[in-house]
Amino acid sequence: MQHTEPVRRSELLFVYDVVMVNPNGDPLNDGRPRIDVDGRLLVTDLRIKRTVRDYWDRALNLPIFYKRLLDEKRHLVTRQQLLAGVDSLEELLDRFVDLPIFGTVGAIKKRAESPAPRGRARSSGSRPLPGLLDEDTADEPDDPAETDETATGPEWMVSITGPVQFGQGRSLHRVDLLPLGLVSSLPSRAEKFQGVMATEYRVPYALIAVYGHVDPFLAALHRWLPLKTPYVLTEDQVDLVLEGLWLGTQSLFSHTKTGHGPRLLIQVRYRPQTRAFIGLLDQLCAVRLPPGLGETQIRQVTQVTLDLTLLAQALQRYADHLEVVRYKHDPLLGLVAHDRPVTIREIVPDTVSTEELIFDGH
């Protein structure tokens, strides 16, 4: 597949909310939700990418490099097994949809390797084995030191800064953590039960904003890799990211993740050749609360309003550089700018086109 149509520079603002979930547990703090010193909820860019990758894998059946995978014998599938039949970097980029979009760093060597022993989830070091990373760290590239020096076959030291990157997600208000006591009981033998008590921490509610950036300079991968033919990220691939953000967030269903809702997605796309960009769109929106309701008392999206005054002003200042503003908005999240209710079309300058995003027919 040839990717010769260059992408435009664009910036992304994604706003979603969570209700009674642990959106991104911190393994260094007993798996609790990540909270900064100001009491704001944090979500890593790895978690955001994991959501998109899982959607591509499960809903669209696209080949993903960084994923959990077991073979028919329930053995862990290694990185080298995934590379069977790949003989060039061009084939590598064409086979796995996530590598040219989000990038990777590490030595990738093809080799014949026996499957990992059943139940073995880690190597001799402290890093997880390839293909069995947990849901919040599965975007981390494999350590090059794990490459077996006795392996055979071609080796590529791949270092790709993906042209699509996200910043840390951060709640637009302070949050509280709610401890939940849990008891799990299983029969140890006939008429005998054993119980295990544990405590989980959930976030009652949070409205989270994430900033993203699409860089056309980094999208020309043939500038950085020894490729025989040009390879440039396309707008269709960026659209896959947008779809994964919205529908992937909507599709998060697990014990700790059920309760996610996408509320607003904006792509600000710039004219060709322009070097201007606004930057940090997540800093240009704020939560408004009704009188008497504290930040940590929010429990549902209809209790908050998103103020886009600063974003509207920025779009006006940069209007000459903008090609189109694309968006998707859940009307349950109220929008205001300059102290009045607005739609996204109303905050975009008249000289700039707008387009409503449609995913999977809605």
Secondary structure, DSSP 4 states (H G I P E B T S, - for coil): ----SPPPPEEEEEEEEEEEE-SSEEGGGTTEEEE-TTSEEEE-HHHHHHHHHHHHHHTS----SSS--B-TTSPBPPHHHHTTT--SHHHHHHH-SSHHHHEEEEEEE----PPPPTT--B-SSSSBPTT---TTTTTSPPPGGGS-TT--S-EEEEEEE-SEEE--EEEEEE---EEEEEEEEEEEETTEEEEEEEEEEEEEEEEEEEEEEE-HHHHBGGGTS--SS--B--HHHHHHHHHHHHHHHHT--STTT--EEEEEEEEEEEPTT-------GGGG-EEE--TT--GGG--SGGG-EEE-HHHHHHHHHTGGGEEEEEEEE-TTSEEEETTEE--HHHHS-TTSEEEE---TT-
